[in-house]
Amino acid sequence: MRLGTQLLWLGLSALSLPWAAWVFVGELERLLREGQEQSQQEVARTLAAALAITVPTLDAPRAGLYVLPSAQPPILDGFATDWDPSLAAHSLDGAGRLRLRLQAVDQRLFVWVAVQDRTPERSQGNASDVAWSDHVQLDVQSQGRWETFVVPRVAPGVLRVHSLQGTEVRGAWQEQSDGYAMELALPVALSPQAIRLTAMDVDGVRREQIGSGIAQPLMQPLPALSAALRSLLPEARWVRVFDPQQRLLAQAGSLPEDVAVSPWRRWLSETLGGDVLAVDAEAPAAVESRWAALERGESQHVWRLRGGAQQWVLETWTPVRSASGERIAGLAMQSGSDALLLADRALSRLLLITLLAAVMVGLILLLYSARLSARIRRLHRQAEQALLREGRADATFVVDQRTDELGDLSRSFARLLQEIDAYTQYLRTLAGSLSHELHTPLAVVRSSLDNLESQARDEQSRTWLQRAQEGVTRLASLLRAMSEATRIERAMAAAEAEDFDLVPMLRQCAAGWAALDESAPLHWRLELPPHCSFHGAPDLIVQALEKLVDNARSFCPPGGHIQIQLSSHAERILLAVCNDGPPLPEGNPARLFDSLVSVRNAQRNAGRAPHLGLGLHIVRLVCELHGGFATAENRDTGVCFTLHLRGMPRQR
């Protein structure tokens, strides 16, 4: 893993700060919430006990049709989707074929009726055929008198129905898969006290009445209980009281409007999960679970959203018991969550601070990692470029003067490169120094051997002297080769460049080299362009080619191929000499062009003067003079040496 990636992961670890803040505030909120639950449970139990004492009629039996008070009137469309789901429909026939719902809004009664009838018999709108079509009869008792509304089964849509006494009501009719439903809004002036509802199912000549037709009084919340709640209820709370049949008996109080939870907090808590904020909609399943807990005599706490204001409230359900211990009602108390409000504000500030700190730490680490990576890349690039292809140290290495670890490493690299450059310079001048220093001692040895040879008497002495003379001759050959390399270096220092065409020069040289192979003929092949202008020293180019050709002729087997190729690429000339023969040994091919390096084996070099590897070293020197370098590589049938030449710089 690269350093930048490691530092990036290190920077991402700073995000643990907001997570730790979230966990801390979540734990704090849990403790505050538990405290508020315990406190509200005690308040709810105290209020339930007070209601059982102050409202003696609370445990009185109540019968009739329950009317649910509501603040929002339903839409008159025949559907019950906008009615309160906590209001269960009354079954007036015991089988669920005739169902009724009642809801009061500002002293106005809304009626929803659903009838199961799979044999539709619609009325044509005439008063005479109402009795022989499906219809609903609604009798309403108001101020001691009854008014009868007969609603025939007609096409779905808006209804306008007049009672037999002349009162008009409006509503809507809808067909259903198993029958039909209608929705009516009774006028405020009607003020009903009881209702009698029947439905007539007509199928041809058969007429069936659905419903008993018994009048039932309307049951609404108790005013005395509501007054008692208002007098006993603490501030900032909303309380509802239900009878054992889950019908609302009274409600009082209100919630403050300053307990709203931040939208981002709600989204974050729902995304991350957990029980810090639990969404509990007013669903029938949730209501049933609360009533089941009340029937067991248990209290229950629920955290949920109130309406569309996105306010988190605590709702506590507790049973109301009579003096004998019998459960006579259920009490639901809601209060704004001060604990959640405080925790929300604390979490908002803490998360903001920790997020800013994490972002700041991340930016600092990013800048630091970018700067550190840039310094490391610069040092790596300088170290790669410090040693030239020929092994000499580049003088352009810039030492980092900073006092940190990277600065120390840069200075260590600089000292190492200085040592390498000094040693390389020593090796480059070693051949010339040896040839100069050994010339005089070798001449003394040669003259001494000549004198001894003239005085030798026996055959054994002459044999030893002959071997000594051969060794001196080989040493002289080595010194001449070393001197030749030194002379070429000096000649290159004084060489003058000129413009010439490489193609005719190569053709002339190749013809001369081919003429030397009469005893062991080789196959020569030239791949040359028509023209190739070059600015350099032609004599030195020829000397470098002679070294490569001599090397190729010595390794190429009889009847093998030697190929000379010339091509140009961009601003560079490629001059290659390839030959058949054994491949180069494994390792670094660039070392072949160093001084005093040879890979010739002893068998191939038997009977010849020792090979010092100065030929390829001279090739490299010529390439460097012409702004290039030399490479060696294996190919399918042999090896190939290539000169990459740019040309000598032009004098101004």
N, C-alpha and C positions, 0 to 999 in steps of 0.2 A: 504494500500500500504506500503510495507516494506521500510525501510530507504534507502537501497541501490538503489531501484527503483526510489525513490524520488530524490536522488542525481544524478542518471543517467539522469533523465529528466531535472534536473537543468543544468547538463553539456551540454545536447543537446541544451539548450537555447542559449549557446554561438555561435551556428551556425547562430544566428540572426545577428552577426557581418558581415559575408560575404554577407548576404542578404541585409543589410543596405548599405554596400559598393556598391553592384550591383545597388540598387535603386538610390543611389547618383550619381554614374558615369553615369547611364542611363539618369538621368535628365540633368546632365551636357552635355552629348553627344547630347541630344535633342536640347538644347539651341544652342550648337555649330553648329549643323546641320541646324537649322533654319537660323542662321546667314550666313552660307555658301550658302544656297539656295537663300537667298535674294541677296547676292553678285553676285552669278553666273547668276541670272536672269537679273540683271542690265547689266552685261557684255554681255550676249546673246542678249539682246534688242539693245544695242549699236552696236554690230557687225551686227545684222540684218539690222539696219538702214544704216550703212556704206555700206553694200553690195548692197542695193537697189540704192545707189547713184553711187558707183564706177563701177558697172556692169550694164549698161543700157539695155543689151540684156537679162537680167534675166527674164523679163516679156514677152519675145517674144514667140509666140506659137511654139511648137515643136511637130512634128508628126513622126511616124515611129515605128520601133520595138526597144524596149529598151534592151540594153545589160548591164547586171549588172557586174561591175568590182569585182573581187574576188582575194584573195591571195592564196587560196587552190583549186587546180583543182578537179573536181568530179571524182569519179571512173566510168570508162566506163563499166557499167553492165546493162544498160537499165532501171534502177530504179532512181527515183528522190528524194530518201530519203536523199541523201547527198547534195542536192542543198539548197541554202539559202531559208528558208521559207518565207522571206519577199518579194521574187521575185514572183509575180503573173504570171501565164501563159497567153500568148496572145491567144485569140480565133480568128482564121482566117476565120471561116465560120459563125460567129454570133450565132451559136447554141451550141458551145462547142464540136463539133465532131472532130475538128482538132485544137490541142493546141500546142503552141510552147514556149519554154524557151531558152534564150540566155545568156551565161555567158562568160566573157573574163578574161583570166588569162595570164598575160605577153604577150599581143598582140595575143594570140591564142584564137580562138572562139570555144566554146562548144555548141552543139545544142541538145536539147531534144524535141522529137516529140511524141505526143500521139494521136492515131486515134481510134474512136469508130466504130467498124465493127464487128458485131456478125455473119457474114456469111463468114468464112475464105475460101479463095481461094489461096492456096500456089503455088509458082513457083517451078518447078523441077530443076531450076538452068540453064536452057537453055535460050539463048537470044531471041529465037523465041516465047516462051510462056510468056514472061514478060508482054506483052500487055494484055494477057487474065488471069492475076492473080492480086491479090491485090498488090499495090506498092505505093511508095511515090516518088514524083519528087521534088528535091531541086535544084533551080537555084540560083547561087551565082554570084553577080557582083563584079569583082575584076579588078581594073586598067582599067576600061572602057570596059571590055569584060565580057561575061557571060559564066559560066561553069555549065553544067547540070549533076546532079547525080540522077540516077534512082535506087531506093532501093526496090527490090521485097520482098514480104512476104515469108520468109523462116523459117526454124526451129530456135528456140531460141538459142542464142549463139553469138559468135564473128562475126563481120561484116568486110568485106573488099570490098569497093566499089570504082570503077573507073569512073571518069566523061567521057563524050563523048570526051573531049579534052585530056584525059589521066591522069589527076590528081587523086591520090589515097588518100582516107580518111579511117580511121578505127573507129570502134564503136561496138555496141552491140544491139541485138534484143531480146525483151521479149514479150511473150504473156500475155495479161491481161484478166480479166473476161469479159470485154465489148469490147475488141479489141486487140490492140497491141501498143507497144511503142519502140522507138529506140533512141539511144544516139550516137552522132557523135562528133569527134574532128577534126576540120579543120586545115590544116597546117598553120604555121605562114606566109609562103610566099604567101598564098592566099589573105590575107588582104582584106576581103569583105567590100563593102560599102552598098550593098542592097541585099535583099533576096526575092525570090518568091517561095512559097511552096504550093503544091497541093497533094491530095491523091486520088487514084482511087479505088473505091469499086466495085469489079467484082463479080457477082452472076450468074453463068451460062453464058447466052448470054447478060445479063444486065450489063451495065457499067455505074457507077455514079461517077462524079468528086466531091470531097469534097474540098471546098476552092475556092476563087474567082480567084486565080492565078495572082493577082495584085502585082507587085513588090513594096516593102516597104523599105525605107532607114533604116539603123541602126542608132540608137540614143545612143551616149555615153556621159560621163561626159564632162562638158565644161572646156577646159584648162584655159580660162581667169578667170573663177570663182575660179578655184583651186589656181591660182596665187594670186588672190585678197585675198583669205582666208589665204594663207601663210603669206602675208604681214601684215594683220590686226590681226591675231590670237595671243593672249597672250601665254606665255609659259605654258607647262604642261597641255595642253588642246587638245582635239580631237573634230573636228567639221565636221558635214555632213549637206549638203543642199539637200532637196528633192523638186521636183516639185509637183503641186497639185495632180498628179496621183501617188504619192508616189514613184517616180523614182529618184534614186540617181543622182544628178547633179554634185556634187563635194565633196571632203573630204580632210582634211589636219590636220596636227598636230599629236601628240602622247601623250601617258600617261606615267608618270614615273613608274618605277618598284619597288618603295619603299613604296607602299601603301598597301601591303599585310596584310590581317587580320589573326590573329592567328587561326590555325585550331580549337584549343580547344574553342576559343571565338565564332567562328561560330557555333560549335556544341552546346555550352551552350545556345547561344541566340536562336537557332532554337528549343532547347528542352524546355526552359522556356517560349518561345513565346514572345509576345510583339512587339512593333514597333521600338525597338532600332536598329535592323538590319533587313531589309525587303528584302527577296530574290525575284527578279523580272527577270525571264527568258525572253529571246527574243522570246516570243510566239506571234502568229498572233493576239490573243485576246488583248494582251497588246499593240501591234502596232495600232490596230483599235481604242482603247480607246484614245491613244495619238492623232491620226489624228482627232478624233471626237472633242477633246479639241481644236485643232488648228483651225478647221472649225468654232468653236464658238468664235475664237479670244482669247483664254485663253492660258496661259503658264502652263506647267506641269513639276513636278519634280519627278524623279524616282531614288531610290537607288537600285542598282543591282550588281551582280557579273559580271566581265568582263572576258569572256573566261574561260580557264581552270586554270588560274593563281590564282584564288580565291582572286581577288582584288576588294574591294568595291569602286565603283565610283558613282559620282553624275551625272545624266543625266538630262539636262534641255531642254525642247522643247518649242520653241517660234515661232510665225508666222513672216514671212518676208513680209512687205507691200510695195506697190508702193507709189509714191507721191500722188496718189488719194485715198490712204487708202485701196486699194484692196489687198487681200492676194494673193501673187504671188508665194510663196514658204514656206517651213518649215525648220527651223534650229534646229538641235540637237547638243548640246554641252555636252561633258563629261569631267570631271576633277577628278583627284585623291582626295580622301577625307582626307584633313589634319585634319579635326575635328575628324573623326573616327579614324585616326591614333593616334592622341594625346590621345583621350579617351581610345583607346585600350591599349596603353602603360600604361596610368594611372590606368586603371582597372586591368591590369595584375599585376602591383606592389601592388595595394591596395588589390586585392583579395588574392594575395600571402601572404601579411602581415596579413590580417584578418584571413585567413585560418590557418596560423601558430599560430596566437594568439588563435583562437578557439581550435585548437588541443592541444596547451599548457594548456589552461584553462581546457579542457576536461580531459587531463592526470592528472593535479593537483587535480581536483575534484575526479577523479577515485581513485587516490592514497589516498586522504583524506577520501573518503567514505569507501574504503577498510580498512584503519586503524581504522576509527571510528566504522565501523560495527564489526570489529574483537574485539575491546574493549567492545562493547555492548554485543556481543555474549559471550565473556569471563565472563563478569559480570553476565549475565543471567545464564550461566552454573554454576558458583560458587554459585549463589543464590539458584539455584535448588538443588545443591548438599550439601549446607551448613547444612540443617536440615536432620538428619538421619531419617530412617523410624520410630524409636522409639521416635522421638521428640527432641533428644539431638542435640546441635549445633556441627558442625564439626570444629575442630580446624585448618583445613588446608585452611580456607578462607584467600586468599591473598588480602591485602588492597592495592588499587591503590594510590600511593603517589603523583600523579600529582595534580596540583592546579586548574584544570578546573572543569566543572560541573560533568563530569563522575567520577572524583576523589572524589568530595564531596559526590556523591551518593554512591560510594563504601565505604567510611568511615561511612556513615550513616547506610548502611547495616551491617557493622562490629559491630557498637555499638548496633544495634537492635539485632543481633545474640548473643552478649554477655549478653544482658538483658534476652533474651529467655533462654539461657543456664543456667544462674543463677537461674531463676525462675523454670526451669525444675529440676535442682538439688535440689532446696528447696522442690518441690513436691515429689521427689523421696525419700527424707529422712524424709518427714513429718510423714509417718506411723510409722516408728521406733521411732521417737521422741515422738509422742503422746503415743505410748504404754509404753514407759519408764516413761514419766512424769505422766501418769494417773494411773499407777499401785498402788502407795502408797495411793493417795486419794481414790481410789476405795476400797482398803482394809480397810481404816478407815470407809468408809460408810457402808461396809458390816458388820464389827464388831459392829458398832453402831446400825444397824438394828437388829442384833441378840440380843443385850442387850434389845432393846425396845420390841422385840417380847416376851422375857421371862417375861416382866412386863406388858404386855397388858392384860386388864381385859374384855373389852366388845368386841362384835363381829365385830363392825364397825372398831375398831382400828386394829383388826387382818386382816381385808380385805385390809385396806390401807397398812399395813406392807407387806402383801403378794404381792401386786402389786409393791411395792418398791423393794422387793427381786427379782421379775421377771425382773424388769428393770436393777438391778445390775447384774443379771445373763447374760442378753443380752450384757451389756457393757463388761463384762468379756470375753464373746465369741468374741466380736469384737477385744478386745485387744489381745486375743490369736491368732486370724487370722492375725492381723497386726504384731505380734511378729514372727509368722510363716514365713511371707514373709521376715522379716528382717533376720531370721535365715537362710532361703534358700539363700539369697543374700550372707551372710557370708560363707555359705557352698560352694557356687559356686566359691567364691574367692579362696577357698582352695581345690577345686575339682581336682582330678588327672585323666587324660584321659587314656584309655586303648582300645585295639582292641577287638571287640566282634561282634557277629552275631545278628542282630536285629530280625531275623525271629523266632528263638526259644523263645526269650524273649517275643515277642509279643504274641505268641501262649499261653505261660504260663500265662501271665497277662490277656488275654482275657478269658481263662477258669475260672480264679478266679472272674472276673467281672460278667461273666454270672451266676455264682453260687449265686450271691447276689440278683438275680431277681426272686426268687421263688414265691413271693407274686404277683408280676406284671410282668409276663414273657415278655421278649423282644426277637426279632429275631436278632441274631448276625451273621455277615458275614465278613469273612476275605479274603482279596485279597493280597496275599503275594507271593513274588518270592521264589524259592528254597533256596537261600542264599543271604545275604546282609551284607557284612562286613562294619564296621563303627568304627571310632576312636573318642571316646568321653567318657562321664561319664554316665554309664548305670543307676545309681540310679536317677540322675537328669532327664534323659529321661523318666523313669517310673513315676516320680512325675509329669512331664508335661502332660504325657498321662492320669494319674489319674485325673488331673484337667479337661481335655477335656472330659473324659468319664463321670465324675460326672456331668459336664454341659450337656452332651448329655442325660444322664439318667433322669435328672430333667426336660428336655423339651420334651423328646420323649413320645408320648402317649402309653397306654397299647397295646401290640401287634405290636408296630412299629418296625422299623428296625434301627439298629446301625451298621455301616460299617467301618471297619478299612482297609485302603489301604496303601501299601508300594511300592514305585517304585524309580528308579534311573534315573536321566537325567544329562548327562555330568558329572560334578563333584559335583552334588547336589543330596541329598536324599530327597524325598517327602514322608512325613508321614501324612496321612489325617484321621480324625475322622469325619464321617458324620452321621447324624441322621434325622429321620422324626420329623416334628413338625412345629411350627410357624416360619415364616421367620424373618430375621433380620430387624430391622427398617431402614428406608431410612436415608442416611447420610454417614459419613465416617466410614467404618468398622474398620479402623486401630485404632480408638479411643477405641474400646472394650478392647484392650490390655493395656490401660493406667491404672495406679493405681487409686483406688477409683471411678471407672466407672462401672455402672451396668445398664442393660436395663430390668431387671425383673420387671414386674408390681406388684402392691400391692396385687392383688388377688392371683397370683401364689405364692407369698412369705408370704401369711397369715399363722400365726402359727409357723413360722420359725424365726431363728435369722436373723437379717438384713444382706443383702448380699452387701459386699463392692466391689465386682469385682476384688478381689486380685488374684483369681485363674488364670484368663487369663493373668494378669500381670506377674505372676510367669512363665507362659508358654512363654511369650515374653522374659523374662530374660534367660530362659534355651536356647531358640533359639539363642539369641545374644551370649551366651557363646560358642555355637557351630558354630559360624560364619554364622548365617542365620537369618531368620525372620519368622513371622507367619502371615497368612492371613485368612480372614473369608469371605465367600460368600454364597449367597442363591443358592439353586438348586430347581428342580421341586417340591419335596415333603418335603423339609426341608432346613437344613443348612449344611455347610461343613467347618471345620477348618483344615488348612494344615500347617505343619511345614516344612520349607525349610531349610535343614541342610547341612552344608559343612563339619563339623567335627572340633574338637578342634585342634589347632596347635600342631605339634609334637615337643617335647623337644629335643634339641641337646646336 
